[in-house]
Amino acid sequence: MLFRSEGKPEKVSWHDAVAYCTKLTGREKAAGRLPGGYEYRLPTEAEWEYACRAGTTTAFSFGDDESKLGEYAWYGGNSGRTTHPVGQKKPNGWGLYDMHGNVFEWCQDWFGNYPGGSVTDPQGAATGSDRVLRGGYWGSDAGICRSAYRDADYPGTLNDSHYLGFRPVLAPTTNP
């Protein structure tokens, strides 16, 4: 998701994204549209990758052939070095648009090393200085747009390059 002002994307810090999710939760609760015990929040890194992959184990949600990336993503090879409205490219197998490219998406987790071995729904680092970013952005090469690629930035970052966005998820409340 991108904040928009006069039709143009705006820079979004991790703190801005969390504040938006909190306000959205409050608004939807007040309107009676939010199921009890649920909230809007940023996805965990594991949730984000699961949604991006849409049941696949390949480099991209559509397979391993990076020559097809332009059908699914705005990236360095086709973006004109700017963001684009969501939904102009093909969605992944679960109908989610722009999981690869367009803007990096903030995740809830602190950036840290993955746990060793095989893990189901891994938890992020308990602390850190940077928050996880996933998905690549309009200036990325194809490798950075892979489902598994991870990056990080300081949560207060407001980037003038307009490549930081987010995607709220509706999830069970973590702090009832």
Salt bridges, closest charged atoms under 4 A:
GLU28 OE2 - ARG27 NE 3.27
GLU28 OE2 - ARG33 NH2 2.93
GLU45 OE2 - ARG134 NH1 2.87
GLU45 OE2 - ARG150 NE 2.62
GLU47 OE1 - ARG41 NH1 2.81
GLU49 OE2 - ARG53 NE 2.80
GLU49 OE1 - ARG134 NH2 2.68
GLU71 OE1 - LYS90 NZ 2.75
GLU105 OE2 - ARG167 NH2 2.76
ASP160 OD1 - LYS11 NZ 3.07
